[in-house]
Amino acid sequence: MNKHCVRVGRVMSGTTKYLIERFTIYVLTIFISFSIIFLVPRLVPGDPLAVFYDRLREAGSQQGVEQMIEEYKRMLGLDKDLFTQYVLYIYSALQGNLGYSIANFPAKVTDLIMQALPWSIGLLSVTTILSWILGTLFGALSGWRGGRLSNLFSMFALFLSNMPYYVLAILLVFLFVYLLRWFPPSGGYSVGMTPGLSLSFIADVIWHSILPALSIILSSFTWWFLSMRSMVATVKGEDFVTFAEAKGIPSNEIMWRYAVKNAILPQITGLALSISRIFTGSLITEVIFGYPGIGTLIVTAITTLDYFLIQGTILLSIFAVATATFLIELVYPLFDPRIRHGGD
């Protein structure tokens, strides 16, 4: 009884230590990343207020330009020294205030993110989960059963995985947009449509999202398929599988109960990280297809050197990935007893 209590106490102590270490790493990751994304845009050569100069030139206004620029700097807090800007930005961010977009002033960064975020979530949530399910399922079957058809399919998947993603997206645009003319070239919905919950608008959004979704599914599916196939093929040669076969357990039961259960852990990790990227958008996809998601917003922020929009969008990305990694490390002990028992 005493030995059992000692063992339980040691396991709980190991679990507590594990959780504290992971939470500390999580907080430090966000803080350090936060500091980096604050400094890097300000070290890049260029004037973030150039957009205001351009607007004034287009308006033909030359009088009071310097005073107006100084006023913009004051409103945006750019007239203060770097350390003061850093402290104020941390204080504001902790309150949920990410500031104003320089290029889209007076629009707030949070408003721009909330406008783009539903597009990325809608597109990437479906494609990420669907490609993971299909890739994991077919990869497990291919790795366990093998055969000529499996090898041919693996060669095709390997070919697609080696093709640069942007090349695949451009090929899809060339084929289905310019040759067959089945899908629109860009945008999230047709010009003239009024956003709403009407069936016509929803159908139009789905029509615009099919091609970007197809490009993501094709590129993601091959990776999930090849990784799961490789892991199942490796597990297939383990001693516990041989022992299960010697006991006369049916082949399908061995595959799902033993092989897949042991091979799927890295897939779960990859899925969690992929889900976290839903909140950051698919940058290349959204740019190529002109999709109005977070990826497009990030590119716009970088090209206009919009300090606050860069900080807000990248901070969202860092927070999503760090949180997903932290949650994975909390869930992993449920699947792997070696972590739960402190490596014993």
C-alpha positions in Angstrom: 0.0 0.0 0.0 2.8 2.4 0.9 4.7 1.5 -2.3 1.5 2.3 -4.3 1.1 5.7 -2.6 4.7 6.6 -3.2 4.4 5.7 -6.9 1.2 7.7 -7.2 2.9 10.7 -5.5 5.9 10.4 -7.8 3.7 10.3 -10.9 1.7 13.4 -9.7 4.9 15.3 -8.9 6.3 14.4 -12.4 3.0 15.6 -14.0 3.0 18.9 -12.1 6.6 19.5 -13.1 5.8 18.7 -16.7 2.9 21.1 -16.8 4.8 23.9 -15.1 7.7 23.5 -17.6 5.4 23.5 -20.6 3.4 26.6 -19.4 6.7 28.5 -18.7 7.9 27.7 -22.3 4.5 28.8 -23.6 4.6 32.2 -21.9 8.2 32.8 -22.8 7.6 31.9 -26.5 4.8 34.4 -26.8 6.7 37.2 -25.0 9.9 36.7 -27.0 8.0 36.5 -30.3 6.0 39.5 -29.3 9.2 41.5 -28.8 10.7 40.3 -32.1 7.7 41.2 -34.2 7.7 44.7 -32.6 11.4 45.3 -33.5 11.8 43.7 -36.9 9.4 46.0 -38.9 11.0 49.1 -37.4 14.4 47.9 -38.4 13.3 47.6 -42.1 14.3 50.6 -44.2 11.2 52.6 -45.3 8.7 55.1 -44.1 5.4 53.7 -42.8 3.7 57.0 -43.4 4.5 57.0 -47.1 0.9 56.1 -47.8 -0.1 59.5 -46.3 2.4 61.3 -48.5 0.8 59.6 -51.5 -2.7 60.5 -50.5 -1.7 64.1 -50.0 0.0 64.2 -53.5 -3.1 62.7 -55.1 -5.3 65.3 -53.4 -3.0 68.0 -54.7 -2.5 69.4 -51.2 0.9 70.9 -50.4 0.1 73.3 -47.6 0.6 72.1 -44.0 1.9 68.7 -45.1 4.6 68.5 -42.4 2.1 69.5 -39.7 -0.3 66.8 -40.9 2.3 64.1 -40.9 3.5 65.1 -37.4 -0.1 64.9 -36.3 -0.5 61.4 -37.7 2.7 60.4 -35.9 1.3 61.7 -32.7 -2.0 59.9 -33.1 -0.2 56.7 -33.9 2.4 57.0 -31.2 5.3 57.1 -33.7 6.7 60.3 -32.3 7.9 58.6 -29.1 11.2 56.8 -28.6 11.3 53.0 -29.3 11.3 51.8 -25.7 8.2 54.0 -24.9 6.4 52.6 -28.0 7.3 49.1 -26.9 5.9 49.6 -23.4 2.7 51.3 -24.7 2.2 48.5 -27.2 2.5 45.8 -24.6 0.1 47.6 -22.3 -2.4 48.1 -25.2 -2.1 44.5 -26.5 -2.8 43.1 -23.0 -6.1 45.1 -23.0 -7.0 43.7 -26.5 -6.1 47.0 -28.3 -3.8 46.3 -31.3 -3.9 49.9 -32.5 -4.8 51.5 -35.8 -3.8 50.4 -39.3 -1.4 53.0 -40.8 -2.3 52.2 -44.4 -6.1 52.0 -43.7 -6.3 54.7 -41.0 -8.6 55.2 -39.1 -9.5 51.5 -39.3 -8.5 49.5 -36.3 -6.2 46.4 -36.6 -8.7 44.2 -34.7 -11.5 45.2 -37.1 -9.5 44.3 -40.2 -8.5 41.0 -38.6 -12.1 40.2 -37.7 -13.1 41.0 -41.3 -10.5 38.6 -42.8 -10.5 35.9 -40.2 -13.9 34.2 -41.1 -12.7 33.7 -44.7 -9.6 31.9 -43.6 -11.4 29.8 -41.0 -14.1 28.9 -43.5 -11.7 27.8 -46.2 -8.9 26.2 -44.1 -11.0 24.4 -41.4 -12.8 22.2 -44.0 -9.8 21.6 -46.2 -7.4 20.8 -43.2 -9.7 18.3 -41.6 -10.8 16.7 -44.9 -7.2 16.3 -46.2 -6.1 14.9 -42.8 -8.9 12.3 -42.7 -8.4 11.2 -46.3 -4.6 11.2 -46.1 -4.5 9.3 -42.8 -7.1 6.7 -43.9 -5.6 5.9 -47.3 -2.1 6.1 -45.9 -2.9 3.5 -43.2 -4.5 1.2 -45.8 -1.6 1.6 -48.2 1.1 1.1 -45.6 -0.6 -2.0 -44.2 -1.8 -3.8 -47.3 0.8 -2.7 -49.9 0.3 -4.0 -53.4 0.8 -2.7 -57.0 -2.1 -0.2 -56.7 -0.8 1.1 -53.5 2.7 1.6 -55.0 1.3 3.5 -58.0 -0.8 5.7 -55.8 2.3 6.4 -53.6 4.4 7.4 -56.7 1.7 9.8 -57.7 1.5 11.3 -54.2 5.3 11.6 -54.1 5.2 13.4 -57.4 2.6 15.9 -56.1 4.5 16.4 -52.8 7.7 17.3 -54.7 5.9 19.9 -56.9 6.2 23.4 -55.4 2.8 24.4 -54.0 2.6 27.6 -55.9 3.2 25.8 -59.1 0.3 23.5 -58.4 -2.0 26.4 -57.6 -1.0 28.3 -60.8 -1.6 25.1 -62.9 -5.1 24.8 -61.4 -5.8 28.5 -62.2 -4.5 28.0 -65.8 -6.6 24.9 -66.3 -9.9 25.6 -64.6 -10.0 29.4 -64.9 -8.4 30.3 -68.2 -8.9 27.2 -70.3 -12.1 25.6 -69.0 -13.5 28.8 -67.4 -15.3 26.8 -64.7 -14.3 29.0 -61.8 -13.8 32.8 -61.2 -10.2 34.0 -61.3 -10.1 35.7 -57.9 -12.1 37.1 -54.9 -14.3 35.6 -52.2 -17.5 36.4 -54.0 -18.8 38.1 -57.2 -18.7 41.8 -57.7 -22.1 43.3 -57.0 -23.2 40.6 -54.5 -24.4 41.8 -51.2 -22.9 39.8 -48.3 -25.5 38.0 -46.2 -27.0 34.7 -45.3 -29.0 34.3 -48.5 -28.6 31.1 -50.5 -27.4 32.9 -53.5 -24.6 34.6 -51.6 -23.6 31.3 -49.9 -23.6 29.5 -53.2 -21.4 32.2 -54.7 -18.9 32.0 -51.8 -18.7 28.2 -52.2 -18.2 28.6 -55.9 -15.3 31.0 -55.4 -13.7 28.8 -52.7 -13.7 25.5 -54.6 -10.5 26.0 -56.5 -8.5 27.4 -53.5 -9.8 24.5 -51.4 -8.8 21.9 -54.1 -5.3 23.3 -54.2 -4.9 23.0 -50.4 -6.4 19.5 -50.2 -4.2 18.2 -53.0 -1.0 19.5 -51.5 -1.9 18.6 -47.9 -3.4 15.1 -48.7 -0.1 13.9 -50.2 1.9 14.8 -47.0 -0.6 13.1 -44.7 -0.8 10.1 -47.0 3.0 9.6 -47.3 3.7 10.1 -43.6 1.0 7.8 -42.4 1.9 5.1 -45.0 5.6 5.3 -43.8 4.7 5.0 -40.1 2.2 2.1 -40.6 4.8 0.3 -42.7 7.3 0.7 -39.9 5.0 -0.3 -37.1 4.0 -3.4 -39.2 7.4 -4.9 -38.5 7.3 -4.4 -34.7 7.3 -7.3 -32.3 3.9 -6.6 -30.8 2.3 -6.9 -34.3 4.1 -10.2 -34.9 2.8 -11.4 -31.5 -0.7 -10.4 -32.3 -0.6 -12.2 -35.6 0.8 -15.3 -33.8 -2.3 -15.2 -31.5 -4.5 -15.4 -34.5 -6.1 -11.9 -34.3 -7.7 -10.9 -37.6 -5.6 -8.7 -39.8 -8.0 -5.8 -39.9 -8.3 -5.7 -36.1 -4.5 -5.7 -35.8 -4.2 -2.8 -38.2 -6.8 -0.5 -36.5 -6.3 -1.6 -32.9 -2.5 -1.9 -32.8 -0.7 -0.5 -35.9 -2.8 2.6 -36.5 -3.1 3.4 -32.8 0.7 3.5 -32.5 1.4 5.3 -35.8 -1.2 8.0 -35.5 0.5 10.1 -32.7 2.6 12.2 -35.1 -0.4 12.7 -37.3 -2.4 14.1 -34.3 0.5 16.5 -33.6 0.6 17.6 -37.2 -3.2 18.1 -37.3 -3.2 20.3 -34.2 -0.4 22.5 -35.7 -2.3 22.6 -39.0 -5.5 23.7 -37.2 -3.6 26.5 -35.5 -2.5 27.8 -38.9 -6.2 28.2 -39.8 -6.1 31.5 -37.8 -3.1 32.7 -39.9 -4.5 31.9 -43.3 -2.9 30.2 -46.3 -0.7 33.0 -47.6 0.3 31.6 -51.0 -3.2 30.3 -51.7 -4.9 33.5 -50.8 -2.5 35.7 -52.8 -2.7 33.6 -55.9 -6.5 33.3 -55.8 -7.1 36.8 -54.5 -8.9 35.4 -51.5 -9.8 38.0 -48.8 -8.3 36.1 -45.8 -5.6 36.6 -43.2 -2.9 35.6 -45.6 -3.8 38.4 -48.0 -4.0 40.8 -45.1 -0.4 39.9 -44.0 1.0 40.4 -47.4 -0.8 43.8 -47.6 0.6 44.8 -44.3 4.2 43.9 -45.2 4.1 45.6 -48.6 2.8 48.9 -47.1 5.1 48.6 -44.0 2.0 48.9 -41.8 3.7 48.4 -38.3 0.5 47.8 -36.3 -1.2 45.5 -38.9 2.0 43.5 -39.2 2.2 43.1 -35.4 -1.4 42.2 -35.1 -1.6 39.6 -37.8 1.8 37.9 -36.9 0.9 38.1 -33.2 -2.3 36.2 -34.0 -0.2 33.6 -35.9 2.2 33.2 -33.0 -0.5 32.9 -30.4 -2.4 30.3 -32.4 0.7 28.1 -33.0 2.0 28.4 -29.5 -1.4 27.6 -27.9 -1.9 24.6 -30.2 1.6 23.3 -29.3 0.8 23.8 -25.6 -2.5 22.0 -25.8 -0.8 19.1 -27.7 1.7 18.7 -24.9 -1.2 18.6 -22.4 -3.1 16.0 -24.4 0.0 13.8 -25.3 0.2 12.1 -21.9 -3.3 10.7 -22.5 -2.0 8.9 -25.5 1.5 8.1 -24.4 1.9 6.7 -20.8 5.7 7.3 -20.9 5.1 11.0 -20.7 2.4 10.6 -18.0 4.8 8.6 -15.8 7.7 11.0 -16.2 9.6 8.8 -18.7 9.5 5.7 -16.4 
